[in-house]
Amino acid sequence: MMESFHKRTAQPVLAMPRYAKRIIALVVDASLCVLTVWFAYYLRLGEFVSLVGKPFLTVAVSLGVALPIFIISGLYRAIFRYSGWPALVTVTRAIAIYGLVYASVFTAIGIPGIPRTIGIIQPLLLLFAVGGSRALARYWLGGMYQSQLKIAALPKALIYGAGASGRQLASAMSNSMDLRVTGFLDDDDRLHGHVLNGLPVYSLDDLQGLIETRGVTDVLLALPSVQRKRRNQILEEMLNYHVAVRTLPSLGDLTQGKVTTSDLHELDIDDLLGREPVAPNHILLNKNITGKIILVTGAGGSIGSELCRQIVKLRPSRLLLVELSEYALYVVHAEIESLCGKESNVQLIPLLASVSNMERMREIISTWKPHTVYHAAAYKHVPLVEHNPAEGVRNNVFGTLSAARAAMEQGVADFVLISTDKAVRPTNIMGASKRLAEIVLQALAAESHHTKFSMVRFGNVLGSSGSVVPKFRQQIRDGGPITLTHSEITRYFMTIPEAAQLVIQASAMAKGGDVFVLDMGQPVKIMDLARRMVELSGLTVQDDSNPDGDVGIEITGLRPGEKLFEELLIGDNPEPTSHPRIMKAHDDYIPWHDLEKKLDTLLIALDVNDIDVIRAMLEQLVSGYQPSESIVDWVYLEQQAETI
């Protein structure tokens, strides 16, 4: 209550123009001169006297001497900036000069009818009075004044969107010490020129002028309900201005009723290049999950953990989290447990296991007998797998085989493999191993009478481990350069939640041996992505046309096994499904009785780390696999070096 009163009384004073504050200070000091003369008479005579006649002379001299000295000494130049020792020194010096003059007149020289001690008592009283007034001003106004100085120095922001979310965001940021909101931008021309909650509303056409005259550095998008198409148009327009852009998530993500500053986040690639989401088919989402026992391998990974998040929302009876990494399992289990809440009936079971360990997978599946298995466990980083090919193939191919056989033996209803666009005409071990894993499941599907095997193939997901978005963002924060392997490299992108939802829906349509392909939209040129991220951070790209730019882009060269362009289909005959974002591919495979023998040979090569045979076997088994000429396996390279 007291603090609120303090602010209410101090704010109008601080809002006054500088000359008005100086006049007030001058009037206060003049009043103190009169009061201290009056009180000096009381201390000398023991009674209050009227300040007329001879006493009025002491008042007139006090005012005539003190105020000019105070003005010359600078007491009114920056009243609220003085604090502590500097203020005391300034006041003491001014009143010491005043005291010498005043005492000279009334004490040293003397005037009949005026006690000589008035010339000594009054300056001492004035010292305490003026010093006390400055201390009071510092206490009353100083903190808020400093706060206003800090606020004035903050980066200035405009909120794009003067709707309910924009107004809530402006209110939430009124006390922010990160940004100072100075107004709204809005498309509604009826609002332009008006004031909303104390802040003016501008047109987007005014933005350049506001940047130049008001120093606006940030634009906060408060448009949670706007269509994706319009959102993208706004972001495209923002590229023309050197402002950093941050955004509120969609209405679906704003589960709480009130917008807060914590809801603001930096632009993700889905903000820049995302598509209008398609509402999920809840029949497909619930079909293989609700009330059932579900197992997710690789539960601690990017896709595996998002699958777990989506699955618990669909209320399975049990969710088995299978993960090789102890730390990743601990983290995902804690998160999903928190997401479920204490009232949830979903039983979470964290299980440490390697999918390559057939006996462990048999033990887990035979104990809980899951209805659906989502197999997300895989080594997926192209350069790492290229440098460690035997382990990549063992995990991706034989790990899939172990989990699939255990599922088939125990009569699991659905087994779903999370695949990748890199499996299509691969140029690297990772892609070839994932395509071979698909072939394994296609072959097993033809042999299985109980378990429906299916695969869901898609491209890069945003925010996954190794994603370019967080990497580029950190490089921009560090001042660059952004490192890019090739100026023409192009990739498909999809958000992790959308990918996980589509995986669940696709698997519910499986009949056995299906290869589902998710519609990834248009491919994205990574160079364009890097440029957009720089420009929407309020910075400029340093290149030949702009050598003084803020952030450079450095081309480092393609990494081992890396492709310029990714594909989603091996053939040209995709079949549509009941879902607009899910297609079905028709890819050839090797029958199990032929494939099994070849896999046995491949396993022998893996056991002895014979890279030449491993690559030759993959070329034989995976149609379209074109490995790079050089072998970059670390163990192989070291062994070769030792023989030289």
DOMAR-379702 format. One record per residue (C-alpha): y, x, z. Coordinates in steps of 0.25 Angstrom, whole numbers, padded with zeros to 4 digits, m for minus. Layout:
BEGIN
   north    east      up
       Y       X       Z
...
END
This chain:
BEGIN
   north    east      up
    0000    0000    0000
    0010    0011    0004
    0006    0019   m0008
    0009    0007   m0017
    0022    0005   m0011
    0026    0019   m0012
    0023    0019   m0027
    0030    0006   m0029
    0043    0011   m0022
    0042    0025   m0029
    0039    0021   m0043
    0053    0014   m0046
    0060    0026   m0040
    0052    0036   m0049
    0055    0027   m0061
    0070    0028   m0060
    0077    0037   m0069
    0080    0051   m0064
    0095    0049   m0062
    0093    0036   m0054
    0084    0045   m0045
    0094    0055   m0043
    0105    0045   m0039
    0095    0039   m0029
    0093    0053   m0023
    0108    0055   m0023
    0111    0042   m0016
    0100    0045   m0006
    0106    0059   m0002
    0120    0053   m0001
    0114    0043    0009
    0107    0054    0017
    0121    0061    0017
    0127    0049    0023
    0116    0046    0033
    0115    0060    0038
    0130    0060    0041
    0129    0047    0049
    0117    0052    0056
    0124    0066    0059
    0135    0058    0066
    0125    0051    0074
    0118    0064    0079
    0131    0070    0082
    0138    0058    0089
    0126    0050    0094
    0131    0038    0087
    0132    0033    0072
    0146    0033    0066
    0152    0026    0054
    0153    0035    0043
    0168    0032    0041
    0180    0041    0043
    0177    0055    0047
    0161    0053    0046
    0163    0048    0032
    0169    0061    0028
    0156    0068    0033
    0148    0058    0024
    0158    0061    0012
    0156    0076    0013
    0141    0075    0015
    0140    0067    0002
    0150    0076   m0006
    0143    0089   m0002
    0128    0085   m0002
    0127    0077   m0015
    0133    0088   m0024
    0125    0099   m0017
    0112    0090   m0018
    0115    0088   m0033
    0118    0103   m0036
    0105    0107   m0028
    0096    0099   m0037
    0091    0088   m0027
    0092    0077   m0038
    0086    0085   m0050
    0071    0082   m0047
    0071    0074   m0034
    0056    0071   m0034
    0051    0085   m0039
    0056    0091   m0026
    0045    0092   m0016
    0042    0101   m0004
    0048    0114   m0002
    0057    0114   m0014
    0064    0101   m0010
    0066    0106    0004
    0073    0119   m0001
    0082    0111   m0011
    0086    0101   m0001
    0088    0111    0010
    0097    0120    0001
    0106    0108   m0003
    0108    0103    0011
    0110    0117    0016
    0122    0119    0006
    0127    0105    0010
    0125    0108    0025
    0134    0120    0024
    0145    0113    0017
    0144    0101    0026
    0144    0109    0039
    0155    0118    0034
    0164    0105    0032
    0160    0098    0045
    0156    0109    0054
    0162    0122    0050
    0176    0116    0046
    0175    0103    0053
    0182    0090    0052
    0189    0083    0063
    0181    0070    0068
    0168    0075    0062
    0158    0082    0071
    0155    0096    0066
    0140    0095    0069
    0140    0084    0058
    0141    0095    0048
    0128    0101    0053
    0120    0089    0057
    0122    0081    0044
    0117    0092    0034
    0104    0094    0043
    0102    0079    0043
    0104    0078    0028
    0094    0090    0026
    0083    0081    0032
    0087    0068    0026
    0088    0074    0011
    0075    0082    0014
    0068    0070    0019
    0073    0061    0007
    0067    0071   m0002
    0054    0072    0005
    0053    0056    0005
    0056    0056   m0010
    0045    0066   m0012
    0035    0058   m0003
    0040    0045   m0010
    0041    0049   m0024
    0036    0063   m0026
    0021    0059   m0027
    0024    0048   m0037
    0034    0057   m0045
    0024    0068   m0046
    0013    0057   m0051
    0023    0052   m0061
    0025    0066   m0066
    0010    0068   m0067
    0009    0055   m0074
    0020    0058   m0084
    0013    0071   m0087
   m0001    0064   m0090
   m0006    0063   m0105
   m0001    0049   m0110
   m0010    0039   m0115
   m0010    0026   m0123
   m0020    0015   m0121
   m0025    0009   m0134
   m0028   m0006   m0131
   m0018   m0014   m0123
   m0029   m0024   m0119
   m0036   m0026   m0106
   m0044   m0013   m0106
   m0031   m0005   m0110
   m0023   m0012   m0099
   m0034   m0009   m0089
   m0035    0006   m0093
   m0020    0007   m0092
   m0020    0002   m0078
   m0032    0011   m0075
   m0024    0023   m0080
   m0011    0020   m0073
   m0015    0030   m0062
   m0022    0040   m0071
   m0018    0054   m0070
   m0025    0058   m0083
   m0017    0049   m0093
   m0004    0041   m0093
   m0005    0028   m0101
    0008    0025   m0108
    0005    0013   m0116
   m0005    0005   m0124
   m0008    0005   m0139
   m0013   m0008   m0145
   m0016   m0014   m0159
   m0009   m0027   m0155
    0005   m0027   m0160
    0009   m0038   m0151
    0008   m0028   m0139
    0016   m0017   m0145
    0029   m0014   m0138
    0025   m0022   m0126
    0022   m0017   m0112
    0008   m0019   m0106
    0006   m0016   m0091
    0018   m0007   m0092
    0013    0001   m0104
    0019   m0001   m0118
    0010   m0005   m0130
    0011    0003   m0143
    0005    0002   m0157
   m0004    0013   m0162
    0007    0016   m0172
    0016    0021   m0160
    0005    0031   m0155
    0010    0043   m0163
    0025    0041   m0157
    0019    0039   m0143
    0011    0052   m0144
    0024    0059   m0149
    0034    0053   m0139
    0026    0049   m0127
    0016    0060   m0127
    0003    0051   m0128
   m0009    0059   m0129
   m0021    0049   m0126
   m0025    0035   m0131
   m0035    0027   m0123
   m0042    0017   m0131
   m0044    0004   m0122
   m0051   m0004   m0133
   m0065   m0007   m0127
   m0067   m0020   m0135
   m0061   m0016   m0149
   m0071   m0015   m0160
   m0077   m0001   m0164
   m0070   m0002   m0178
   m0056   m0004   m0172
   m0059    0007   m0161
   m0063    0017   m0172
   m0050    0013   m0180
   m0042    0016   m0168
   m0048    0029   m0165
   m0046    0033   m0180
   m0031    0030   m0178
   m0031    0038   m0166
   m0035    0050   m0174
   m0021    0051   m0180
   m0015    0053   m0166
   m0017    0065   m0157
   m0021    0058   m0145
   m0034    0058   m0136
   m0041    0045   m0137
   m0050    0040   m0125
   m0056    0026   m0125
   m0062    0015   m0116
   m0077    0012   m0119
   m0081   m0002   m0125
   m0081   m0015   m0117
   m0096   m0014   m0116
   m0094    0000   m0108
   m0083   m0006   m0100
   m0092   m0013   m0090
   m0082   m0014   m0079
   m0071   m0024   m0080
   m0059   m0014   m0078
   m0056   m0002   m0087
   m0054    0011   m0080
   m0049    0025   m0084
   m0064    0030   m0082
   m0068    0021   m0094
   m0059    0030   m0103
   m0068    0040   m0111
   m0066    0050   m0122
   m0069    0045   m0136
   m0084    0047   m0139
   m0089    0047   m0153
   m0093    0033   m0153
   m0078    0030   m0151
   m0075    0037   m0163
   m0086    0034   m0172
   m0094    0023   m0165
   m0098    0010   m0172
   m0097   m0004   m0167
   m0109   m0006   m0158
   m0120   m0017   m0162
   m0124   m0026   m0150
   m0138   m0023   m0146
   m0149   m0032   m0148
   m0154   m0036   m0134
   m0167   m0041   m0138
   m0170   m0027   m0144
   m0164   m0020   m0132
   m0173   m0028   m0122
   m0186   m0029   m0130
   m0192   m0016   m0125
   m0185   m0013   m0112
   m0182   m0025   m0103
   m0192   m0026   m0092
   m0200   m0015   m0098
   m0204   m0001   m0094
   m0196    0009   m0103
   m0198    0024   m0104
   m0187    0034   m0110
   m0190    0048   m0112
   m0178    0058   m0113
   m0172    0048   m0103
   m0161    0059   m0099
   m0156    0062   m0113
   m0145    0055   m0121
   m0153    0044   m0128
   m0163    0043   m0117
   m0153    0041   m0106
   m0146    0030   m0114
   m0159    0023   m0117
   m0161    0023   m0102
   m0147    0017   m0100
   m0149    0006   m0110
   m0163    0003   m0106
   m0160    0000   m0091
   m0150   m0010   m0096
   m0161   m0017   m0102
   m0169   m0018   m0089
   m0182   m0012   m0091
   m0192   m0013   m0079
   m0193    0003   m0079
   m0187    0014   m0086
   m0194    0027   m0086
   m0185    0039   m0088
   m0192    0051   m0094
   m0185    0064   m0095
   m0188    0079   m0096
   m0175    0084   m0089
   m0175    0082   m0074
   m0160    0082   m0074
   m0158    0072   m0086
   m0169    0063   m0079
   m0161    0063   m0066
   m0148    0060   m0073
   m0153    0048   m0081
   m0161    0042   m0070
   m0149    0042   m0061
   m0140    0036   m0072
   m0150    0025   m0075
   m0153    0022   m0061
   m0138    0020   m0059
   m0137    0012   m0071
   m0148    0003   m0066
   m0142    0000   m0053
   m0149   m0003   m0040
   m0152   m0017   m0044
   m0159   m0013   m0057
   m0174   m0017   m0058
   m0176   m0005   m0068
   m0185    0005   m0063
   m0181    0019   m0067
   m0191    0030   m0067
   m0187    0045   m0070
   m0198    0053   m0076
   m0198    0068   m0079
   m0206    0071   m0091
   m0207    0078   m0104
   m0211    0069   m0116
   m0219    0081   m0121
   m0228    0080   m0109
   m0239    0070   m0114
   m0246    0068   m0100
   m0232    0065   m0093
   m0228    0055   m0103
   m0242    0048   m0102
   m0241    0048   m0087
   m0227    0041   m0088
   m0230    0031   m0098
   m0244    0027   m0092
   m0238    0026   m0078
   m0226    0016   m0082
   m0231    0011   m0096
   m0217    0009   m0102
   m0215   m0001   m0113
   m0205    0007   m0121
   m0203    0022   m0122
   m0190    0027   m0127
   m0192    0042   m0131
   m0179    0049   m0131
   m0184    0063   m0126
   m0181    0073   m0137
   m0175    0087   m0139
   m0164    0083   m0148
   m0153    0094   m0149
   m0155    0100   m0163
   m0152    0115   m0161
   m0160    0116   m0148
   m0172    0110   m0154
   m0170    0119   m0166
   m0170    0131   m0156
   m0182    0125   m0148
   m0190    0118   m0159
   m0204    0118   m0153
   m0199    0111   m0140
   m0191    0102   m0148
   m0203    0097   m0156
   m0212    0097   m0144
   m0202    0088   m0137
   m0198    0079   m0148
   m0211    0077   m0156
   m0222    0079   m0145
   m0214    0073   m0134
   m0213    0061   m0142
   m0227    0061   m0146
   m0231    0063   m0131
   m0223    0051   m0127
   m0227    0043   m0138
   m0242    0045   m0136
   m0241    0042   m0121
   m0233    0029   m0125
   m0244    0025   m0135
   m0255    0028   m0125
   m0249    0019   m0115
   m0246    0008   m0124
   m0230    0009   m0123
   m0224   m0002   m0132
   m0213    0005   m0138
   m0210    0020   m0140
   m0196    0024   m0145
   m0192    0038   m0150
   m0177    0041   m0150
   m0176    0049   m0163
   m0164    0055   m0171
   m0158    0056   m0184
   m0161    0071   m0185
   m0176    0067   m0187
   m0172    0063   m0201
   m0174    0075   m0211
   m0172    0084   m0200
   m0167    0099   m0201
   m0170    0102   m0186
   m0182    0103   m0177
   m0176    0092   m0168
   m0175    0082   m0180
   m0189    0085   m0185
   m0195    0084   m0171
   m0189    0070   m0170
   m0193    0066   m0183
   m0207    0071   m0180
   m0207    0063   m0167
   m0204    0050   m0175
   m0215    0053   m0184
   m0224    0055   m0172
   m0220    0041   m0167
   m0222    0035   m0181
   m0236    0040   m0182
   m0239    0035   m0168
   m0233    0022   m0171
   m0244    0020   m0182
   m0255    0023   m0172
   m0250    0015   m0160
   m0254    0000   m0158
   m0246   m0002   m0145
   m0234    0007   m0145
   m0222    0005   m0155
   m0216    0018   m0158
   m0202    0019   m0164
   m0191    0029   m0166
   m0176    0027   m0166
   m0168    0037   m0174
   m0153    0039   m0173
   m0142    0050   m0173
   m0133    0057   m0163
   m0130    0049   m0151
   m0116    0051   m0144
   m0115    0058   m0131
   m0129    0063   m0131
   m0132    0077   m0127
   m0127    0087   m0137
   m0118    0076   m0144
   m0106    0081   m0151
   m0096    0072   m0144
   m0096    0078   m0130
   m0097    0092   m0136
   m0085    0089   m0145
   m0077    0083   m0134
   m0079    0095   m0125
   m0075    0104   m0136
   m0062    0096   m0138
   m0059    0097   m0123
   m0061    0112   m0123
   m0051    0113   m0135
   m0062    0116   m0145
   m0067    0120   m0155
   m0077    0108   m0158
   m0090    0114   m0163
   m0096    0108   m0175
   m0108    0113   m0182
   m0104    0108   m0196
   m0092    0101   m0202
   m0100    0091   m0210
   m0111    0088   m0199
   m0113    0073   m0198
   m0120    0065   m0187
   m0123    0050   m0184
   m0119    0045   m0170
   m0122    0034   m0161
   m0119    0031   m0146
   m0130    0033   m0136
   m0130    0019   m0131
   m0130    0013   m0145
   m0142    0022   m0149
   m0150    0019   m0136
   m0148    0004   m0138
   m0152    0005   m0153
   m0164    0013   m0149
   m0169    0002   m0139
   m0166   m0009   m0150
   m0173   m0001   m0161
   m0186    0001   m0152
   m0187   m0014   m0149
   m0188   m0016   m0164
   m0200   m0006   m0166
   m0213   m0010   m0172
   m0219    0004   m0172
   m0216    0017   m0179
   m0201    0012   m0182
   m0190    0023   m0185
   m0177    0016   m0181
   m0164    0022   m0186
   m0151    0018   m0179
   m0139    0015   m0187
   m0130    0027   m0183
   m0118    0023   m0192
   m0110    0033   m0200
   m0113    0048   m0198
   m0101    0055   m0191
   m0096    0069   m0196
   m0095    0077   m0184
   m0083    0085   m0189
   m0075    0071   m0189
   m0080    0068   m0176
   m0075    0081   m0170
   m0061    0079   m0176
   m0060    0065   m0171
   m0064    0069   m0157
   m0053    0080   m0157
   m0042    0070   m0163
   m0046    0059   m0153
   m0044    0069   m0142
   m0030    0070   m0146
   m0032    0084   m0152
   m0032    0090   m0166
   m0043    0097   m0174
   m0040    0111   m0177
   m0043    0114   m0191
   m0037    0121   m0204
   m0028    0109   m0206
   m0024    0110   m0191
   m0025    0124   m0186
   m0017    0120   m0173
   m0027    0109   m0169
   m0032    0107   m0155
   m0048    0108   m0157
   m0055    0115   m0168
   m0069    0112   m0174
   m0078    0124   m0176
   m0090    0123   m0186
   m0102    0131   m0179
   m0113    0128   m0190
   m0125    0119   m0190
   m0135    0122   m0179
   m0150    0124   m0182
   m0156    0112   m0188
   m0143    0104   m0188
   m0140    0094   m0200
   m0127    0091   m0206
   m0131    0076   m0207
   m0141    0067   m0200
   m0149    0056   m0206
   m0156    0044   m0200
   m0166    0040   m0210
   m0177    0048   m0217
   m0179    0037   m0228
   m0169    0028   m0235
   m0175    0015   m0231
   m0171    0011   m0217
   m0175   m0003   m0213
   m0165   m0012   m0205
   m0169   m0018   m0192
   m0163   m0030   m0184
   m0153   m0021   m0178
   m0141   m0017   m0186
   m0141   m0003   m0181
   m0156    0000   m0182
   m0164    0004   m0194
   m0178    0007   m0196
   m0183    0019   m0204
   m0196    0021   m0212
   m0200    0035   m0211
   m0213    0041   m0215
   m0222    0047   m0204
   m0235    0055   m0203
   m0247    0047   m0198
   m0252    0051   m0184
   m0266    0057   m0188
   m0259    0067   m0197
   m0247    0069   m0188
   m0255    0072   m0176
   m0262    0084   m0182
   m0248    0090   m0186
   m0242    0087   m0173
   m0254    0095   m0166
   m0250    0107   m0175
   m0235    0106   m0172
   m0239    0106   m0157
   m0246    0119   m0159
   m0234    0125   m0166
   m0225    0120   m0154
   m0234    0126   m0144
   m0233    0140   m0150
   m0218    0138   m0155
   m0222    0141   m0169
   m0208    0137   m0175
   m0213    0139   m0190
   m0224    0129   m0188
   m0216    0119   m0180
   m0206    0119   m0191
   m0216    0118   m0202
   m0223    0106   m0195
   m0210    0099   m0193
   m0207    0101   m0208
   m0221    0095   m0211
   m0220    0083   m0202
   m0206    0079   m0203
   m0201    0075   m0217
   m0188    0081   m0221
   m0187    0091   m0210
   m0180    0104   m0215
   m0179    0114   m0204
   m0169    0125   m0205
   m0173    0138   m0210
   m0172    0146   m0198
   m0180    0144   m0185
   m0171    0144   m0173
   m0181    0142   m0161
   m0176    0151   m0150
   m0190    0156   m0146
   m0194    0159   m0161
   m0181    0167   m0163
   m0183    0175   m0151
   m0198    0178   m0154
   m0193    0182   m0168
   m0183    0191   m0163
   m0193    0198   m0154
   m0202    0201   m0165
   m0192    0208   m0173
END
